[in-house]
């Protein structure tokens, strides 16, 4: 079981450039029970990503509900990174915690990547179009600058008065 190192991990005293992506690294946030969705991604757009883009499924790996099954999946496919958060976290805080931990991890794990991205396990990406878009953005954004590319969506629960 491979846990994603973070900035505070002992293994990151040196910047680990594990991963060959030079253009981008995408963390596909998923949840342990959503194996069908991960397999759908593996069967559709994931194989078509260019070699300059690395994609990893990001799962919360502490206190797994089905540890044998989940660890076997990770070993079989080699595309799963676990972050140090409880698998059973609820929707109100689990996805956000996964996102923050992925960004922290990606900065170290994919240090050579120009872009760090996030997707959910229920999206479809057109790899050639996405790589072309990032290539165009790279040409217009200075190396040291930060850029947000994509749509930002949020939700809010209204409480009944």
C-alpha positions as CSV (number, residue, x, y, z in Angstrom):
1,X,0.0,0.0,0.0
2,X,1.6,3.2,-1.2
3,X,0.8,6.3,0.9
4,X,1.3,9.7,-0.7
5,X,4.0,11.7,1.0
6,X,3.2,15.1,2.1
7,X,5.4,18.1,2.8
8,X,5.8,17.1,6.4
9,X,6.6,13.4,5.7
10,X,10.1,12.3,6.5
11,X,10.4,10.8,3.0
12,X,10.0,14.3,1.5
13,X,13.1,16.0,3.0
14,X,14.2,15.9,-0.6
15,X,11.7,16.6,-3.4
16,X,10.7,13.3,-4.8
17,X,10.2,13.5,-8.5
18,X,8.6,10.1,-8.8
19,X,6.4,10.1,-11.8
20,X,7.5,11.0,-15.3
21,X,4.9,13.7,-16.0
22,X,6.4,16.9,-17.3
23,X,3.2,18.6,-18.3
24,X,0.7,17.6,-15.7
25,X,-0.4,15.2,-12.9
26,X,-4.0,14.6,-12.3
27,X,-5.4,13.3,-9.1
28,X,-8.7,11.5,-9.7
29,X,-10.4,11.7,-6.4
30,X,-12.3,8.6,-5.6
31,X,-13.8,6.7,-2.6
32,X,-13.1,3.2,-1.7
33,X,-16.5,1.7,-2.6
34,X,-16.5,3.3,-6.1
35,X,-14.5,0.6,-7.9
36,X,-16.9,0.5,-10.8
37,X,-16.3,4.1,-11.6
38,X,-12.5,3.7,-11.3
39,X,-12.7,0.7,-13.7
40,X,-14.8,2.8,-16.1
41,X,-12.1,5.5,-16.1
42,X,-9.5,2.8,-16.7
43,X,-11.5,1.5,-19.6
44,X,-12.2,4.8,-21.3
45,X,-10.0,7.9,-21.1
46,X,-7.2,7.0,-18.8
47,X,-5.3,4.8,-21.4
48,X,-5.4,7.7,-23.9
49,X,-3.6,10.3,-21.8
50,X,-0.3,11.4,-23.3
51,X,2.9,10.2,-21.6
52,X,3.5,13.7,-20.4
53,X,0.4,13.5,-18.2
54,X,0.3,11.2,-15.1
55,X,-3.0,10.3,-13.5
56,X,-3.5,8.6,-10.2
57,X,-6.6,7.6,-8.3
58,X,-6.5,9.3,-4.9
59,X,-8.1,7.3,-2.1
60,X,-8.3,7.9,1.6
61,X,-6.3,5.0,2.9
62,X,-6.6,4.9,6.7
63,X,-9.1,2.3,8.2
64,X,-10.1,0.9,4.9
65,X,-13.5,-0.8,4.9
66,X,-12.3,-3.6,2.5
67,X,-8.5,-3.5,2.9
68,X,-7.7,-6.8,1.0
69,X,-9.8,-5.8,-2.0
70,X,-8.6,-2.2,-2.2
71,X,-5.0,-3.1,-1.7
72,X,-5.3,-5.8,-4.4
73,X,-6.7,-3.3,-6.8
74,X,-3.9,-0.9,-6.1
75,X,-1.3,-3.6,-6.6
76,X,-3.0,-4.9,-9.8
77,X,-3.3,-1.5,-11.5
78,X,-0.4,0.6,-10.1
79,X,-2.5,3.8,-10.4
80,X,-3.7,4.3,-6.9
81,X,-2.2,6.6,-4.3
82,X,-3.5,6.6,-0.7
83,X,-3.6,9.8,1.4
84,X,-3.5,9.7,5.2
85,X,-7.2,10.2,5.9
86,X,-9.9,7.8,7.1
87,X,-11.7,6.0,4.4
88,X,-15.0,6.4,6.2
89,X,-15.1,10.2,6.2
90,X,-18.4,11.6,5.2
91,X,-19.2,13.7,2.1
92,X,-19.2,16.9,4.1
93,X,-15.5,16.7,4.8
94,X,-14.0,13.6,3.1
95,X,-13.6,15.0,-0.5
96,X,-12.2,18.3,0.7
97,X,-9.6,16.5,2.9
98,X,-8.7,14.2,-0.1
99,X,-8.3,17.3,-2.3
100,X,-6.0,19.1,0.1
101,X,-3.9,16.0,0.7
102,X,-3.6,15.3,-3.0
103,X,-2.4,18.8,-3.7
104,X,0.2,18.6,-0.9
105,X,1.3,15.2,-2.2
106,X,1.4,16.1,-5.9
107,X,3.7,19.1,-5.2
108,X,6.3,16.6,-4.0
109,X,5.5,13.4,-5.8
110,X,5.3,15.1,-9.3
111,X,7.7,18.0,-8.7
112,X,8.5,18.2,-12.5
113,X,4.9,18.6,-13.5
114,X,4.0,22.1,-14.8
115,X,0.3,21.6,-13.9
116,X,-1.3,19.8,-11.0
117,X,-4.9,18.9,-11.6
118,X,-7.9,17.3,-9.9
119,X,-10.8,15.3,-11.4
120,X,-13.5,13.2,-9.8
121,X,-14.0,9.6,-10.6
122,X,-17.3,10.3,-12.4
123,X,-16.0,12.6,-15.1
124,X,-14.9,12.0,-18.6
125,X,-11.9,13.8,-19.9
126,X,-11.0,14.1,-23.6
127,X,-7.2,13.5,-23.2
128,X,-6.1,15.1,-26.5
129,X,-8.2,18.2,-26.0
130,X,-7.1,18.5,-22.4
131,X,-3.4,18.2,-23.2
132,X,-3.8,20.7,-26.1
133,X,-5.5,23.2,-23.7
134,X,-2.8,22.9,-21.1
135,X,-0.1,23.3,-23.8
136,X,-1.8,26.5,-24.9
137,X,-2.1,27.8,-21.4
138,X,1.6,26.9,-20.7
139,X,2.6,29.1,-23.6
140,X,0.8,32.1,-22.1
141,X,1.4,31.7,-18.3
142,X,4.9,32.4,-16.9
143,X,6.7,29.4,-15.4
144,X,6.5,30.8,-11.8
145,X,2.9,31.9,-12.1
146,X,-0.1,29.9,-10.8
147,X,-3.1,29.4,-13.1
148,X,-6.5,27.8,-12.5
149,X,-7.8,26.1,-15.6
150,X,-11.3,24.7,-15.6
151,X,-14.7,25.2,-14.0
152,X,-15.1,26.0,-10.3
153,X,-18.3,24.6,-8.8
154,X,-19.5,24.7,-5.2
155,X,-22.6,23.7,-3.3
156,X,-24.1,24.8,0.0
157,X,-26.7,23.2,2.2
158,X,-29.5,25.6,3.1
159,X,-30.8,25.0,6.6
160,X,-34.6,25.1,7.0
161,X,-35.7,28.1,9.2
